[in-house]
Amino acid sequence: MDNEFKFLNQTMPKLTMIVGSLLMLEGVSFYLGTGMTSVTSLIPSFFGLPLLLLGYMAKIQPEKNHVWMHAAVSVGLLTFLGGGMALKGIIDSDFSASTLAQLIMLFVGGVFTYSCIQSFIHTRKMREAHEN
């Protein structure tokens, strides 16, 4: 598709798989890096795995791209909101690994959600241009 939306030079399905992989890597890294003391260190992975799978499904089923990407933006928004817990840590001067992991989730989830919204806007504009 000539007018396919790209963010950071990536299609949305590919970006979704990259973001999912990064969140999974974050979760495993914090889990191993903190001495595997708490399963909560894996929380970023719990958001990353669905994103990886949704991106993959959007890639192999382009005719259902809108379904998979709407589900993905929901997970991205939940990632952003979950990462918002870092704000309490910052207010309390808690600069622990947990706060850092939450900040990463806040940033990654926010940028991903923004990119999805931009993609939806682009798609709507393209559809309207073809109707006229």
Order of alpha helices (4+ residues) and beta strands (2+ residues): beta-beta-alpha-alpha-alpha-alpha-alpha
